Amino acid sequence: MRIRSLVPIIIAGLLLSACGGGDSAVQKRDSLTGHGDLPVYNCSVLNSGADDFAPFVASGTRVFFTSNRRQEDRGVFLSPEFRYGEAVYVTERNVAEPAMKLDVVTQWNQAIVYRPEVFGKVNTGTLAMDGRDEMYLSSGSYLPSAEGGADIFSVTSVEGAMSAPRPLTAVNSPWWDAHPAVSPDGRTLVFASDRIADAPSVRDEGSRVPQLWISTRDADGSWGVPQRMPEPVNSGTGELSPHFDAEGALYFATLRWPAQGYDIVRCAPAANGGWQQPERLSAPINSDANDLFPFVTADRLQLLLASDRPGGKGGYDIWAAEVPYCITVTADVLLREPERDGSMRTRPGPQVAMEIIDVENGRTAARGLTDLSGRFTTDNCLRAGRAYELRPGNASCYRAADPVRFTTPVPDGSAATVSLRVELERPLLPEFQVLTDTIPFFVTGYWYPNTPAELARLRSRMNDGALPNANFIDMSDYDYDFAAQRVDRWFSHLFSEIENMIVPMLDTCYTGVDTLVISVLGHVDPRGLAWGRFDETETVRTESMTVTPGTVMQKQDGNVKLSHLRAYYTMRMIDREMRDRSARYAMLRESDRIRILAEGAYLAEDAGRDSNDPYQRKFIVNVEVRHGHD
């Protein structure tokens, strides 16, 4: 059944003279399933300089195909079109490797003519099997009892012994009937035929359009009268080489886009018993040449086909590609975040960068951000039957962020979605505890931190009488100059940590829905204050207190106010310094991605300490990320 001879109009003129139903406009060969980069290779084990087509894989170890090459007992050159006549060939794999590689010659025995004593030596065409020890083949009128230019026969195999080919009399016609395909359940036969109501005549040769016909098996096992398959399967332009995959989807070649030759489509069964709209398979399965005779392996991962595209050995060659399924991933991403009290909270992770890695080659197969509900969805298609890993885009942002490994399924249809769930744990951001055993951070009764610059300014203010009412300030009870040097180094460390770790982490590991909150908590020793007033010209506001200029500060109530003032002026110093040091900090601060808060009312009550212990005059800086502005 040489492709160019089965129906003369198939290749002669590329069916440009055909007309009828189906799309007449040339369409882009974009896949309905979204692939364009699946690998394809030439099955050099099978191919020759002649025409090689109609592949059929049995049990993953034997490959049947049709060829018109020269071989023993086939030395007569019939014509440039028929060459040496067609026969079914078979090759068997000689290794036990799981992957079928039809480009590795050493894995396969030499192809030989299959059962010439049964099928004859001349013009045996395409082969199909039904999984019940029965083969179906199309053959020319060389076999006995043939009715037309080509007919369909069945052959039964029992314990290796084969019956003689038997014509399917209810199926065959005086016209060309070929390319049998049997459904997985063995109850449906689809084939190609150019039959019409009239009797055959020479004048009709080359002008008929092949279409797909269907026959169902009766209760007694015989095949019923075939019916022409309806639209959208048949288009009226030319349909050939049907094949059922293991799930019952029908693949075939069609000429409904004639300027690009025959293309392979997939047609899934419809719920009402009919067929859905055919899906045109993507490149490189389809090419700008003729692509026919699809065969899907039992695992439904590989698709073999015949094509006269460039790059083969000559004529039609057999090629192998992956079936272009579209596997997408939907993952719910949860963030587990520690609290200061040691507990954990779990919430959806919005705008988290995620990526999917192909385990075999290490390439990034998909990437993107979760939506505001914490859901990550791939926009592009993954390949079926492959191992992937889902992981955060920046694993260093999370603690023990082990990737989630999964294998994509082979879908029942052409697409499937994998649903995953992943929990990511962010580390607890540092708390900058003042080292109270070594550094007093404030002069007694004063609200600015004891840095060298502030200590010098305090002395100047005291000498100038700028703090007339703050008589509770005492600079004589400790060597504050010595302490100031260490306080300055401590602040440099704090600024460096915020600039080099905290701010980049916020910008990299968090998104616009998260806010960095820097909380400054002011502490005082437990002694109350002597009478005095707040000698500043500005109003100070912390989270829970407002202190206006001239506010009386006395006893323990004044001590509480002092704790708020220390938190406020420390907060202001940190914010001013960080804006000067880091443009990144300033940008995030202006966009309200960083909030800096002050709070007081923290009275040191360390057991065993002197109430005048200068090391209890301190502050604590807490850093945390909050979702939104909660």
C-alpha positions in Angstrom: 0.0 0.0 0.0 2.5 2.6 -1.0 1.4 6.0 0.1 1.6 7.5 -3.3 -0.2 4.7 -4.9 -3.1 4.1 -2.5 -5.0 7.0 -3.7 -3.3 8.9 -6.5 -4.4 12.3 -5.4 -2.8 11.9 -2.0 0.6 12.9 -3.0 0.2 13.9 -6.7 -0.6 17.6 -6.3 -0.8 17.2 -2.5 -4.5 17.0 -2.8 -4.6 20.6 -4.0 -7.4 19.5 -6.4 -9.5 18.2 -3.5 -12.4 20.2 -2.2 -15.2 19.8 0.2 -15.7 20.2 4.0 -13.1 21.3 6.4 -10.9 24.4 6.8 -9.6 25.7 3.5 -7.5 28.4 5.0 -3.9 27.7 6.0 -3.5 27.9 9.7 -0.5 28.3 11.8 0.8 25.0 13.2 0.4 26.1 16.8 -0.6 23.3 19.1 -3.9 23.2 20.8 -2.0 21.6 23.7 0.6 24.3 23.9 3.8 22.5 23.0 6.4 23.5 20.5 9.7 22.2 21.9 9.1 18.4 22.3 12.0 16.3 20.9 11.7 14.3 17.7 14.2 12.0 16.2 14.5 9.8 13.1 14.0 6.1 13.7 17.1 5.2 11.7 16.8 1.5 12.9 13.7 1.2 10.7 14.4 3.5 7.8 15.9 3.0 4.3 16.2 5.0 1.1 12.8 3.7 0.1 9.4 4.5 1.6 9.0 3.3 5.2 5.7 4.0 7.0 2.8 2.6 9.1 4.8 1.7 12.3 3.2 -0.5 14.9 4.8 -1.4 18.2 3.9 -4.8 19.9 4.7 -5.3 23.6 7.5 -2.7 23.4 9.9 -5.3 22.0 8.8 -5.7 18.3 8.2 -3.0 15.8 6.2 -3.7 12.6 6.3 -1.3 9.7 5.6 -1.3 5.9 8.3 -0.6 3.3 8.8 -1.0 -0.4 12.6 -1.5 -0.1 14.4 -4.2 -1.9 15.0 -7.4 0.0 15.4 -11.2 -0.6 12.7 -12.6 -2.9 11.8 -9.0 -3.7 14.2 -8.1 -6.5 11.9 -7.0 -9.2 11.7 -3.2 -9.6 8.0 -2.6 -10.4 8.1 1.2 -11.0 9.5 4.4 -9.5 6.3 4.7 -7.5 5.8 1.1 -6.3 9.5 0.3 -6.3 9.8 -3.4 -5.1 6.3 -3.7 -3.8 5.1 -3.2 -0.2 5.5 -5.7 2.6 5.3 -5.7 6.4 8.7 -5.8 8.1 9.5 -6.5 11.7 12.5 -5.9 14.0 12.9 -7.1 17.5 14.8 -5.4 20.4 17.7 -7.4 21.7 18.2 -5.5 25.0 16.1 -5.2 28.1 16.4 -1.4 28.6 13.2 0.3 29.6 13.4 3.1 27.0 12.6 2.3 23.4 15.2 4.0 21.3 14.7 3.5 17.6 17.8 5.4 16.7 20.2 3.1 18.5 21.0 0.4 15.9 22.7 -1.9 18.4 19.5 -2.3 20.4 17.6 -3.9 17.5 17.9 -6.9 15.1 17.9 -6.4 11.4 14.4 -5.8 10.0 13.0 -8.7 8.0 9.9 -9.4 6.0 7.2 -10.6 8.4 5.7 -14.0 7.7 6.0 -14.0 3.9 4.5 -17.5 3.9 1.3 -16.0 5.3 1.0 -12.5 3.9 2.7 -13.1 0.5 5.7 -11.5 -1.0 4.2 -8.6 -2.9 2.1 -5.6 -1.8 1.1 -6.3 1.7 0.2 -3.0 3.3 -0.5 -1.6 6.7 -0.9 -3.8 9.8 -3.1 -3.5 13.0 -3.8 -5.7 16.0 -6.7 -5.9 18.4 -5.1 -7.4 21.4 -7.0 -10.6 21.0 -4.5 -12.5 18.8 -6.0 -11.1 15.7 -4.3 -9.0 13.1 -5.8 -6.8 10.5 -4.0 -5.7 7.3 -4.8 -3.9 4.1 -3.6 -5.5 1.0 -3.9 -5.2 -2.8 -5.7 -7.6 -5.0 -2.6 -9.9 -4.9 -4.2 -11.9 -2.1 -7.0 -14.4 -2.9 -10.6 -13.3 -2.6 -9.7 -9.6 -2.8 -12.6 -7.5 -3.9 -11.1 -4.2 -5.0 -7.9 -2.3 -5.5 -7.2 -2.7 -1.8 -9.1 -4.7 0.9 -8.9 -5.4 4.6 -8.1 -8.9 5.9 -7.9 -10.5 9.3 -5.4 -13.1 10.4 -5.8 -15.1 13.6 -2.7 -16.2 15.6 -3.0 -19.2 18.0 0.2 -20.3 19.8 2.3 -18.9 17.1 0.4 -20.5 14.2 -1.3 -18.1 11.8 -4.4 -18.6 9.8 -4.6 -17.6 6.1 -5.8 -14.0 5.6 -9.6 -13.8 5.6 -11.3 -10.8 3.9 -13.7 -8.8 5.9 -16.5 -9.2 3.4 -19.0 -6.9 5.2 -16.4 -4.2 5.3 -14.7 -4.3 1.9 -16.0 -2.7 -1.2 -15.0 -2.6 -4.9 -13.1 0.6 -4.0 -9.9 1.2 -2.1 -10.3 0.1 1.6 -7.1 0.3 3.7 -5.4 1.4 6.9 -7.4 -0.6 9.5 -7.4 0.5 13.1 -9.1 -1.4 16.0 -10.2 0.2 19.2 -8.7 -1.0 22.5 -11.8 -2.9 23.4 -11.7 -4.7 20.0 -15.3 -3.6 19.2 -14.7 -0.8 16.7 -12.9 -0.9 13.4 -12.0 2.4 11.7 -10.4 2.4 8.2 -9.8 4.7 5.2 -11.8 4.3 2.0 -12.4 6.3 -1.2 -15.7 4.4 -1.9 -18.6 6.1 -3.5 -22.1 4.8 -4.5 -21.2 4.2 -8.1 -19.3 1.2 -9.4 -15.6 1.7 -10.0 -14.4 3.0 -13.4 -11.1 4.1 -14.9 -12.3 7.7 -15.2 -12.8 7.9 -11.4 -9.2 7.0 -10.7 -7.3 9.7 -9.0 -10.3 12.0 -8.4 -11.7 10.4 -5.2 -11.2 11.7 -1.7 -10.4 9.2 1.0 -12.4 9.4 4.2 -12.7 7.5 7.4 -15.3 4.8 7.9 -16.4 2.9 11.0 -17.7 -0.6 11.6 -18.7 -2.2 14.9 -18.4 -5.8 15.9 -21.7 -7.8 16.3 -22.5 -10.1 19.2 -21.3 -13.1 17.2 -17.9 -11.4 16.6 -18.5 -10.4 12.9 -18.1 -6.9 11.6 -21.1 -4.9 10.7 -21.7 -2.8 7.6 -19.5 0.3 7.8 -20.7 3.9 8.0 -18.9 7.0 7.0 -17.7 8.9 10.1 -19.5 12.2 10.4 -18.0 15.7 10.8 -15.9 16.9 12.6 -13.9 13.7 12.0 -14.2 13.8 8.2 -13.6 17.1 6.6 -14.1 16.2 2.9 -10.5 17.1 2.1 -8.9 13.8 2.8 -8.5 11.6 5.9 -6.1 8.7 6.2 -4.2 6.3 8.5 -6.4 6.2 11.7 -5.1 4.8 14.9 -6.6 4.3 18.4 -4.4 5.0 21.5 -4.8 2.9 24.7 -7.6 5.3 26.0 -9.7 5.2 22.8 -8.7 8.5 21.3 -8.5 8.5 17.6 -5.5 9.8 15.8 -5.4 10.2 12.0 -3.9 12.3 9.2 -6.0 15.0 7.5 -5.6 17.3 4.6 -7.9 20.1 5.9 -4.9 22.4 5.8 -3.7 21.5 2.3 -0.9 24.0 1.8 1.0 22.2 4.6 0.4 18.7 3.5 -1.1 16.0 5.7 -1.2 16.8 9.4 -1.9 14.5 12.3 -4.8 15.3 14.6 -6.3 13.8 17.7 -10.0 13.3 18.2 -11.3 12.4 21.6 -14.6 10.5 22.1 -17.5 12.7 23.1 -19.9 12.1 26.0 -22.8 11.6 23.6 -21.1 8.8 21.8 -19.8 10.9 19.0 -16.4 12.7 18.6 -15.0 16.0 19.7 -13.4 18.5 17.4 -10.0 17.2 16.2 -7.0 18.8 17.8 -4.1 19.5 15.5 -0.8 18.2 17.1 2.1 20.6 17.5 5.4 20.8 15.8 7.6 18.9 15.5 5.1 16.1 15.2 3.5 18.0 12.3 5.8 19.7 9.8 5.5 21.6 6.6 5.8 18.2 4.8 3.3 15.3 4.8 2.9 13.7 8.2 0.8 10.4 8.4 0.4 7.1 10.1 0.5 8.0 13.8 1.0 5.3 16.3 0.9 5.9 20.1 2.8 3.4 22.2 1.0 1.5 24.9 2.3 3.8 27.7 0.9 6.7 25.6 4.1 8.7 25.9 5.7 8.2 22.4 4.2 8.8 19.0 5.6 7.3 15.9 4.7 8.6 12.5 5.7 8.6 8.8 6.8 11.8 7.1 8.6 12.9 4.0 10.1 15.9 5.8 13.8 16.7 5.3 16.5 15.0 7.3 15.5 11.4 6.7 17.1 8.6 4.7 14.9 9.1 1.7 11.2 8.9 0.7 9.0 8.5 3.7 10.8 7.8 7.0 9.5 6.8 10.4 10.0 9.4 13.2 9.4 9.3 16.9 8.2 12.1 19.2 6.6 12.6 22.5 2.8 12.8 22.6 2.2 16.5 23.2 0.0 16.4 26.3 -0.4 19.6 28.3 0.3 19.0 32.0 -0.2 22.0 34.2 0.5 22.4 37.9 -1.6 24.2 40.6 0.1 24.5 43.9 -1.2 26.0 47.2 1.8 27.6 48.9 1.6 28.1 52.6 4.0 30.1 54.7 4.9 28.9 58.2 6.3 31.7 60.2 7.6 31.6 63.8 6.3 34.0 66.5 8.4 35.5 69.3 6.7 33.2 71.8 7.9 30.1 70.0 4.6 29.3 68.3 4.1 29.0 64.6 1.5 30.6 62.4 0.5 29.3 59.0 -1.0 31.5 56.3 -1.3 31.5 52.5 1.8 32.8 50.8 0.9 35.6 48.3 3.4 36.7 45.6 5.9 34.0 46.5 8.4 33.2 43.6 8.2 29.5 42.7 9.8 27.4 39.9 9.5 23.9 38.5 12.7 22.1 37.6 13.0 19.1 35.1 14.8 16.5 37.2 16.4 14.8 34.2 18.2 17.8 32.7 18.0 20.4 35.5 16.3 23.0 33.4 13.7 25.4 34.6 10.4 24.2 33.1 8.1 26.9 34.6 8.4 29.8 37.0 6.1 32.5 38.4 4.6 34.1 41.4 1.7 32.9 43.6 -1.4 35.0 43.4 -2.8 36.9 46.4 -4.4 33.7 47.7 -1.1 31.8 47.7 -1.8 29.7 44.6 0.9 29.1 42.0 -0.3 28.0 38.5 1.9 27.2 35.5 1.2 29.1 32.3 3.0 26.7 30.0 2.7 22.9 29.6 4.9 20.3 31.3 5.7 17.0 29.6 3.9 13.8 30.7 5.5 10.9 32.5 8.5 13.0 33.7 9.9 13.8 37.1 9.8 17.4 38.2 10.6 19.4 41.4 8.6 22.3 42.7 10.6 24.7 44.8 10.8 28.3 45.9 12.5 30.6 43.5 14.9 31.7 46.3 15.4 28.7 48.5 17.8 30.7 50.8 14.7 32.6 52.0 13.3 29.6 53.7 14.3 27.1 56.3 14.8 23.5 55.1 13.0 24.3 51.8 13.1 20.8 50.4 11.7 20.6 46.9 8.4 18.8 46.3 9.1 16.1 43.7 6.3 14.8 41.5 5.8 12.8 38.3 3.4 14.2 35.7 0.7 11.7 34.7 -0.3 10.5 31.3 -3.8 12.1 31.1 -7.0 10.4 30.0 -7.4 13.2 27.4 -4.9 15.6 26.0 -4.4 17.6 29.2 -4.3 17.2 33.0 -3.6 19.3 36.1 -1.3 18.2 39.0 -2.5 19.6 42.4 0.2 20.1 45.0 0.6 21.6 48.4 3.8 23.0 49.8 4.7 24.6 53.1 7.6 27.0 53.3 9.1 28.1 56.6 10.6 31.5 56.9 13.2 31.9 59.6 12.6 34.2 62.5 14.2 37.5 61.8 16.8 38.6 64.4 16.0 40.5 67.6 18.7 43.0 68.4 18.9 42.6 72.1 21.1 45.3 73.8 24.0 43.7 75.6 23.1 45.2 79.0 25.9 43.5 80.9 28.5 45.5 79.0 27.0 48.7 77.7 24.7 51.3 79.3 22.9 52.8 76.3 21.5 55.9 78.0 22.8 58.6 80.3 20.8 58.6 83.5 17.5 60.5 82.9 18.3 61.3 79.2 16.3 60.1 76.2 18.9 60.1 73.4 21.2 57.1 73.0 24.6 57.5 74.3 26.6 57.7 71.1 29.8 59.9 71.0 27.9 62.5 68.9 24.9 62.6 71.2 27.0 62.6 74.4 28.9 65.6 73.0 25.6 67.3 72.2 24.2 66.6 75.6 27.2 68.3 77.3 26.8 71.3 75.0 23.1 71.5 75.8 23.8 71.3 79.5 26.5 73.9 79.4 24.3 76.2 77.3 21.3 75.8 79.7 19.2 74.3 77.0 17.7 71.7 79.4 16.8 73.8 82.4 14.0 71.6 83.7 15.6 68.2 83.1 17.3 68.1 86.5 17.0 64.3 86.6 19.8 64.0 84.0 23.0 62.8 85.6 26.3 62.3 83.6 28.5 61.8 86.7 27.5 58.2 87.7 29.3 56.3 85.0 32.1 56.6 82.4 29.8 57.4 79.6 32.7 58.4 77.2 34.0 54.8 77.4 30.4 53.5 77.0 29.8 55.8 74.0 32.5 54.1 71.9 30.9 50.7 72.4 27.5 52.0 71.8 28.6 53.5 68.5 30.1 50.1 67.5 26.9 48.4 68.5 24.8 50.8 66.3 27.2 50.3 63.4 26.5 46.5 63.7 22.8 47.1 63.8 22.8 49.3 60.8 25.0 46.9 58.9 22.6 44.0 59.7 19.6 45.9 58.5 21.3 47.1 55.4 23.0 43.9 54.3 20.6 41.2 55.6 17.2 42.5 56.6 16.5 44.9 53.8 17.7 42.6 51.0 15.7 39.7 52.5 12.6 41.9 52.5 13.2 42.9 48.9 14.0 39.3 47.7 12.0 37.0 49.9 8.9 39.1 50.5 6.6 41.0 48.3 4.4 44.1 48.2 1.8 42.5 50.4 4.3 42.1 53.3 5.6 44.8 55.5 8.8 44.9 57.5 8.2 46.2 61.0 11.1 47.4 63.1 10.0 47.9 66.7 12.1 49.8 69.1 11.2 49.0 72.7 12.6 51.5 75.4 13.6 50.4 78.9 14.5 52.3 82.0 15.8 51.2 85.4 13.2 50.9 88.1 14.0 54.1 90.0 11.5 56.9 89.7 12.5 60.4 88.5 12.9 63.5 90.5 10.7 66.4 89.5 11.3 67.9 86.1 9.9 68.6 82.6 10.4 67.3 79.1 12.7 70.0 77.6 12.2 69.6 73.9 10.2 71.6 71.4 8.5 68.7 69.6 5.6 66.4 70.5 6.6 62.8 70.8 4.2 60.0 69.8 4.8 56.3 70.4 2.3 53.5 69.9 0.6 54.1 73.2 1.7 57.5 74.5 2.0 61.2 73.5 4.5 63.4 75.3 4.2 67.1 74.6 6.9 69.8 75.3 7.0 70.8 78.9 5.3 67.6 80.2 6.0 67.0 83.8 8.2 63.9 84.4 8.2 62.8 88.0 8.5 59.6 90.0 7.5 56.3 88.3 5.0 58.0 86.0 7.9 60.1 84.7 10.0 57.0 84.4 7.4 55.4 82.1 7.4 58.6 79.9 11.2 58.4 79.8 11.0 54.8 78.4 8.7 56.1 75.6 11.0 59.0 74.8 14.1 56.7 74.6 12.2 54.4 72.2 11.1 57.3 70.1 14.5 59.0 69.7 16.3 55.7 69.2 13.7 54.9 66.5 14.3 58.2 64.8 18.0 57.8 64.8 17.8 54.4 63.3 15.4 55.5 60.6 17.5 58.6 59.7 20.7 56.7 59.6 19.3 53.9 57.4 17.8 56.4 54.9 21.3 57.9 54.5 23.0 54.5 54.2 20.7 52.5 52.0 18.8 53.7 48.9 17.0 50.4 49.0 15.8 51.0 52.5 14.7 54.5 51.6 12.7 53.2 48.6 11.0 50.5 50.7 10.3 53.1 53.4 8.7 55.5 51.0 6.5 52.8 49.6 5.4 51.8 53.1 7.1 48.5 52.9 9.0 49.3 56.0 7.4 50.6 59.2 9.4 51.6 62.2 7.6 51.8 65.5 8.4 53.0 69.1 6.9 51.8 72.3 7.9 52.3 76.0 6.7 51.3 79.5 9.4 48.7 79.9 10.8 48.9 83.4 13.8 46.8 84.1 13.1 44.4 86.9 16.0 42.0 86.7 16.3 40.1 90.0 19.5 40.7 92.0 20.4 43.9 90.2 20.9 47.2 91.8 18.0 49.6 91.1 20.6 52.1 89.8 22.3 49.5 87.6 23.1 51.5 84.4 23.0 48.4 82.3 19.2 48.3 82.7 18.9 51.6 80.7 18.5 49.9 77.3 16.3 49.3 74.3 15.5 46.2 72.3 15.0 46.2 68.5 12.6 43.6 67.1 12.3 42.9 63.4 9.4 41.1 61.9 7.5 40.8 58.7 3.7 41.3 58.8 1.2 40.3 56.2 -0.2 43.5 54.7 -0.4 46.1 57.4 -1.9 44.0 60.2 
